[in-house]
Amino acid sequence: MSLIFHSDNINDFLDFISMAKKNARKQQLCEAYELKNDYFLVIPGEDEMINHLVEEYGERTRNVSHEWLMEHGKNLGKVYLQ
């Protein structure tokens, strides 16, 4: 199951990615998207540390799916954690 991180602030989004890279317990290939000036990072699997960081820098979204982002969002590229 994927976790989708959401932030409406680019600086918080980038800070989250920076911290997640340092704290991920396993290597993960994620995808970043922009949709209507909001930023999303699709993170495969679950990681307790990443879940904690989500709450600090944004929120976990359940109302936007990865498929919706692929169809309607602007793909910003891949992000490797760890």
C-alpha angles and dihedrals in degrees: 000000000000128000116217114206116203132193131167091203121073093208093054089046092053092043089052091052091048093051093042090054090055097044107036112121094210136023112269132182109219134180125225125210140179119211123173093338092310123113127222134187118195108210118189117224129357130291121178093215093049090050089055092050092050090065092051099050106027138319144289109251124212099171096068121061129206088244091054091051092049091052102039107019132078110252108231094186141257125316123200117210119209 
